[in-house]
């Protein structure tokens, strides 16, 4: 988003738990060199980054944990997950 969202959109985003996602990168400066390096190291055939220390895969769970997103696992897997 280039500017702040309207109050109506903000309320919807907060209600579904995605408000923090709408604010990702706000006030952050992107590093073009870092982005270029990551692009060069991406291996789409294996969905991994290849680094000198080994391979790295970013999973949906990684993104969910880092961003604090609510995830309905039954939608993703087709099975309901118990809340133990």
C-alpha positions as CSV (number, residue, x, y, z in Angstrom):
1,X,0.0,0.0,0.0
2,X,1.4,3.4,-0.9
3,X,-0.5,5.3,1.8
4,X,-2.6,4.5,4.8
5,X,-5.7,2.4,3.9
6,X,-9.2,3.8,4.5
7,X,-10.7,3.2,7.9
8,X,-13.2,0.7,6.4
9,X,-10.4,-1.4,4.9
10,X,-8.3,-1.1,8.1
11,X,-11.3,-2.4,10.2
12,X,-11.6,-5.4,7.8
13,X,-7.9,-6.1,7.9
14,X,-7.9,-6.0,11.7
15,X,-10.9,-8.2,12.0
16,X,-9.3,-11.0,9.9
17,X,-5.9,-10.6,11.6
18,X,-4.1,-9.2,8.6
19,X,-3.5,-5.6,9.7
20,X,0.2,-6.2,10.4
21,X,0.6,-7.6,6.9
22,X,-0.7,-4.4,5.4
23,X,2.0,-2.5,7.3
24,X,4.9,-4.7,6.3
25,X,7.8,-2.6,4.9
26,X,6.3,0.7,5.9
27,X,9.2,3.0,6.7
28,X,11.8,0.4,5.6
29,X,14.3,1.0,2.8
30,X,14.7,-1.9,0.4
31,X,18.3,-3.1,-0.3
32,X,18.5,-3.8,-4.0
33,X,21.8,-5.6,-3.6
34,X,20.4,-8.0,-1.0
35,X,17.3,-8.6,-3.2
36,X,19.6,-9.4,-6.2
37,X,21.6,-11.8,-4.2
38,X,18.5,-13.6,-3.0
39,X,17.2,-13.8,-6.6
40,X,20.5,-15.3,-7.8
41,X,20.4,-17.9,-5.1
42,X,16.8,-19.0,-5.6
43,X,16.3,-22.4,-7.2
44,X,12.7,-22.5,-8.5
45,X,12.9,-26.2,-9.5
46,X,13.4,-27.1,-5.8
47,X,11.7,-24.1,-4.1
48,X,14.9,-23.3,-2.1
49,X,17.6,-20.8,-1.7
50,X,21.1,-22.2,-2.2
51,X,23.6,-20.7,0.2
52,X,27.3,-21.6,0.8
53,X,26.2,-23.1,4.1
54,X,23.5,-25.2,2.5
55,X,19.9,-24.9,1.3
56,X,17.1,-22.9,2.9
57,X,13.4,-23.4,2.3
58,X,10.8,-20.9,3.4
59,X,7.6,-22.7,4.4
60,X,4.1,-21.3,5.0
61,X,4.7,-22.0,8.7
62,X,7.8,-19.8,8.7
63,X,5.8,-17.0,7.2
64,X,3.0,-17.5,9.6
65,X,5.3,-17.4,12.6
66,X,7.3,-14.4,11.4
67,X,4.3,-12.3,10.5
68,X,2.0,-13.5,13.3
69,X,-0.7,-14.5,10.8
70,X,-3.7,-16.5,11.7
71,X,-3.8,-19.7,9.7
72,X,-6.8,-22.0,9.2
73,X,-5.0,-25.3,8.8
74,X,-8.1,-27.1,7.8
75,X,-8.3,-24.9,4.7
76,X,-4.7,-25.7,3.8
77,X,-4.6,-29.4,4.5
78,X,-8.3,-30.4,4.2
79,X,-8.2,-31.7,7.8
80,X,-9.2,-29.9,11.0
81,X,-6.3,-29.4,13.4
82,X,-7.0,-29.8,17.1
83,X,-6.1,-26.8,19.3
84,X,-4.0,-28.7,21.9
